[in-house]
């Protein structure tokens, strides 16, 4: 009887393990399809930007965000401009490097070293891809409104936006994998999306990027982060214990 129960337990364990592996592969396939769709949209957008078909509505939106009597002054209260300058710094190379190194260090010390290496490779590869995409298009910065932030490189895609998408979405997904609680997972995803969106919006508000630049940064960043995410799904990961979990030794007391 005991041998039958033992074989039954082992069979159930192997079935559950195979189901988890199959589920990860299915999700990875879905994410891969999203990557291809993002790449398709990016290519279509890049072709329109190169042809100049987006220039008119790009400039109209930038002008709409400035006062009609003085294009150097953005619409809205003064604190909104100061806040935009602070938010846009969250997409700067220095801030993103600090975030990724701190997060990779945390994952490494929590014995999730393969996940840490995936996060580091994703961020580094995303930075190189951003530079390559900028060189391929070579779009000049907006000139219809004064810039409220100093800029130097080319415009499409937005480097701050793409960097924020790559780093924050990657870290959000990595930490989602580390928690069992659905609320914790939703919390990580919300802040990853919030930071990605606000950094991109701040670039348009400050007049340093066209809206299509930011859209291109979102698509490229999402595509790259999703591609690396689909790979990470195939890597087994040891989840962190939830804060509300009680050790079994204490439960038995």
C-alpha positions as CSV (number, residue, x, y, z in Angstrom):
1,X,0.0,0.0,0.0
2,X,2.8,2.4,0.9
3,X,4.6,1.6,-2.3
4,X,1.5,2.4,-4.3
5,X,1.1,5.7,-2.5
6,X,4.7,6.5,-3.1
7,X,4.5,5.8,-6.8
8,X,1.3,7.9,-7.0
9,X,3.0,10.9,-5.3
10,X,6.0,10.6,-7.7
11,X,3.7,10.5,-10.7
12,X,1.8,13.5,-9.5
13,X,5.0,15.4,-8.9
14,X,6.3,14.7,-12.4
15,X,3.0,15.6,-14.0
16,X,2.9,18.9,-12.2
17,X,6.5,19.6,-13.2
18,X,5.8,18.9,-16.8
19,X,2.7,21.1,-16.7
20,X,4.8,24.0,-15.3
21,X,7.4,23.6,-18.0
22,X,4.7,23.4,-20.7
23,X,2.9,26.5,-19.3
24,X,6.2,28.5,-19.3
25,X,6.7,27.5,-22.9
26,X,3.2,28.6,-23.9
27,X,3.6,31.9,-22.2
28,X,7.0,32.4,-23.8
29,X,5.4,31.7,-27.2
30,X,2.8,34.3,-26.5
31,X,5.4,36.8,-25.5
32,X,7.4,36.1,-28.6
33,X,4.4,36.8,-30.7
34,X,4.0,40.2,-28.9
35,X,7.7,40.9,-29.7
36,X,7.1,40.3,-33.4
37,X,4.1,42.6,-33.3
38,X,6.1,45.3,-31.6
39,X,8.9,45.0,-34.1
40,X,6.3,45.2,-37.0
41,X,4.8,48.4,-35.5
42,X,8.2,49.9,-34.9
43,X,9.3,49.3,-38.5
44,X,6.1,50.8,-39.8
45,X,6.6,53.9,-37.6
46,X,10.2,54.2,-38.5
47,X,9.3,54.2,-42.2
48,X,6.8,56.9,-41.7
49,X,9.2,59.0,-39.7
50,X,11.9,58.7,-42.4
51,X,9.3,59.6,-45.1
52,X,8.3,62.7,-43.0
53,X,4.6,61.7,-42.9
54,X,4.5,62.1,-39.1
55,X,6.2,65.5,-39.0
56,X,3.0,67.6,-39.2
57,X,1.1,66.1,-36.3
58,X,4.3,65.8,-34.3
59,X,4.9,69.5,-34.5
60,X,1.2,70.4,-33.9
61,X,1.2,68.4,-30.6
62,X,4.5,70.1,-29.4
63,X,3.0,73.5,-30.2
64,X,-0.2,72.6,-28.4
65,X,1.8,72.0,-25.2
66,X,3.1,75.6,-25.2
67,X,1.5,78.9,-24.5
68,X,0.4,80.7,-27.6
69,X,1.9,84.0,-26.5
70,X,5.3,82.5,-25.6
71,X,6.3,79.1,-27.1
72,X,9.2,78.9,-24.5
73,X,6.7,78.5,-21.7
74,X,4.8,75.1,-21.4
75,X,1.1,75.0,-20.5
76,X,0.1,74.2,-17.0
77,X,1.4,75.4,-13.6
78,X,5.1,76.0,-12.9
79,X,5.4,72.9,-10.7
80,X,4.4,70.7,-13.6
81,X,7.6,71.9,-15.5
82,X,9.7,71.2,-12.4
83,X,8.2,67.8,-11.9
84,X,8.7,66.9,-15.6
85,X,12.4,67.7,-15.2
86,X,12.6,65.4,-12.2
87,X,10.6,62.6,-13.9
88,X,12.6,62.8,-17.1
89,X,15.8,62.2,-15.0
90,X,14.4,58.7,-14.2
91,X,15.2,57.8,-17.8
92,X,18.8,59.1,-17.8
93,X,21.6,56.6,-18.3
94,X,23.0,57.3,-14.8
95,X,19.8,56.8,-12.9
96,X,18.9,53.6,-15.0
97,X,22.4,52.2,-14.3
98,X,22.0,52.8,-10.6
99,X,18.6,51.1,-10.6
100,X,19.8,48.1,-12.6
101,X,23.0,47.5,-10.6
102,X,21.1,47.8,-7.3
103,X,18.4,45.4,-8.5
104,X,20.9,42.9,-10.0
105,X,22.8,43.0,-6.7
106,X,19.6,42.2,-4.8
107,X,18.7,39.3,-7.1
108,X,22.3,38.0,-6.9
109,X,22.4,38.0,-3.1
110,X,19.0,36.3,-3.0
111,X,20.6,33.4,-5.0
112,X,18.7,34.2,-8.1
113,X,21.9,34.7,-10.0
114,X,20.8,33.5,-13.5
115,X,17.8,35.9,-13.3
116,X,20.3,38.7,-12.3
117,X,22.5,38.0,-15.3
118,X,19.4,38.1,-17.6
119,X,18.4,41.5,-16.2
120,X,22.0,42.8,-16.6
121,X,22.2,41.5,-20.2
122,X,18.8,42.9,-21.0
123,X,19.7,46.4,-19.8
124,X,23.2,46.4,-21.5
125,X,21.8,45.1,-24.7
126,X,19.0,47.6,-24.7
127,X,21.4,50.5,-24.3
128,X,23.4,49.3,-27.3
129,X,20.3,48.7,-29.4
130,X,19.1,52.2,-28.6
131,X,22.3,53.7,-29.9
132,X,22.2,51.6,-33.1
133,X,18.6,52.6,-33.8
134,X,19.4,56.2,-33.4
135,X,22.3,56.0,-35.8
136,X,20.1,54.2,-38.4
137,X,17.4,56.9,-38.5
138,X,19.5,60.0,-37.6
139,X,16.4,62.2,-37.0
140,X,17.1,65.8,-35.9
141,X,15.7,67.1,-32.6
142,X,12.5,69.2,-32.7
143,X,13.0,72.9,-33.5
144,X,9.4,74.2,-33.5
145,X,9.6,74.9,-29.7
146,X,12.5,75.8,-27.4
147,X,14.0,72.8,-25.5
148,X,13.5,72.9,-21.7
149,X,16.3,70.5,-21.3
150,X,19.8,70.3,-22.9
151,X,20.1,67.5,-25.5
152,X,22.8,66.5,-27.9
153,X,22.2,63.3,-29.8
154,X,19.6,62.3,-32.4
155,X,15.9,62.1,-31.8
156,X,14.4,58.8,-33.0
157,X,13.7,56.7,-31.0
158,X,13.8,58.5,-27.6
159,X,16.7,57.1,-25.7
160,X,15.3,58.0,-22.3
161,X,12.0,56.4,-23.1
162,X,13.5,53.2,-24.5
163,X,15.9,52.9,-21.6
164,X,13.1,53.4,-19.1
165,X,11.0,50.7,-20.9
166,X,13.8,48.2,-21.0
167,X,15.0,48.7,-17.4
168,X,11.7,49.2,-15.5
169,X,9.7,46.6,-17.5
170,X,12.5,44.1,-17.1
171,X,12.9,44.7,-13.4
172,X,9.1,44.7,-12.9
173,X,8.9,41.3,-14.6
174,X,11.9,39.9,-12.7
175,X,10.4,40.9,-9.4
176,X,7.0,39.6,-10.4
177,X,8.6,36.2,-10.8
178,X,10.0,36.5,-7.3
179,X,6.7,36.8,-5.4
180,X,3.8,34.5,-5.0
181,X,1.2,37.1,-4.1
182,X,-0.9,38.4,-7.0
183,X,-1.1,41.8,-5.3
184,X,2.7,42.0,-5.2
185,X,3.0,41.0,-8.8
186,X,0.4,43.7,-9.8
187,X,2.2,46.3,-7.7
188,X,5.5,45.6,-9.6
189,X,3.8,45.7,-13.0
190,X,1.9,48.9,-12.2
191,X,5.1,50.8,-11.2
192,X,7.0,49.5,-14.1
193,X,4.4,50.7,-16.6
194,X,3.9,54.0,-14.7
195,X,7.6,54.9,-14.8
196,X,7.9,53.9,-18.4
197,X,4.9,56.0,-19.5
198,X,5.7,59.1,-17.4
199,X,9.3,59.3,-18.6
200,X,8.2,59.2,-22.2
201,X,5.5,61.8,-21.6
202,X,8.0,64.2,-19.9
203,X,10.2,64.1,-23.0
204,X,7.4,65.5,-25.2
205,X,6.3,68.0,-22.6
206,X,9.9,69.4,-22.3
207,X,10.0,69.7,-26.1
208,X,13.1,67.5,-26.6
209,X,11.4,64.8,-28.5
210,X,8.6,64.4,-31.0
211,X,5.6,62.2,-29.9
212,X,6.6,59.7,-32.6
213,X,10.1,59.5,-31.0
214,X,8.6,58.5,-27.7
215,X,6.2,56.0,-29.4
216,X,9.2,54.5,-31.1
217,X,11.0,54.3,-27.8
218,X,8.1,52.5,-26.1
219,X,7.8,50.0,-29.0
220,X,11.5,49.3,-29.2
221,X,11.9,49.1,-25.4
222,X,8.8,46.9,-25.0
223,X,10.0,44.6,-27.8
224,X,13.5,44.2,-26.4
225,X,12.3,43.7,-22.8
226,X,9.7,41.2,-23.9
227,X,12.2,39.2,-26.0
228,X,14.5,38.9,-22.9
229,X,11.4,38.1,-20.8
230,X,10.5,35.2,-23.0
231,X,13.9,33.8,-22.5
232,X,13.8,34.3,-18.7
233,X,10.5,32.4,-18.5
234,X,12.4,29.2,-19.4
235,X,14.8,29.8,-16.5
236,X,13.7,28.1,-13.2
237,X,13.6,30.6,-10.4
238,X,13.3,30.3,-6.6
239,X,10.5,32.6,-5.4
240,X,11.1,34.8,-2.4
241,X,9.0,34.1,0.6
242,X,6.0,36.4,1.1
243,X,6.2,38.7,4.1
244,X,3.0,37.3,5.5
245,X,4.2,33.7,5.3
246,X,4.7,32.1,8.7
247,X,7.4,29.4,9.1
248,X,6.0,25.9,9.6
249,X,7.9,25.6,12.9
250,X,6.0,28.5,14.3
251,X,2.7,27.3,13.0
252,X,3.1,24.0,14.9
253,X,3.5,25.8,18.2
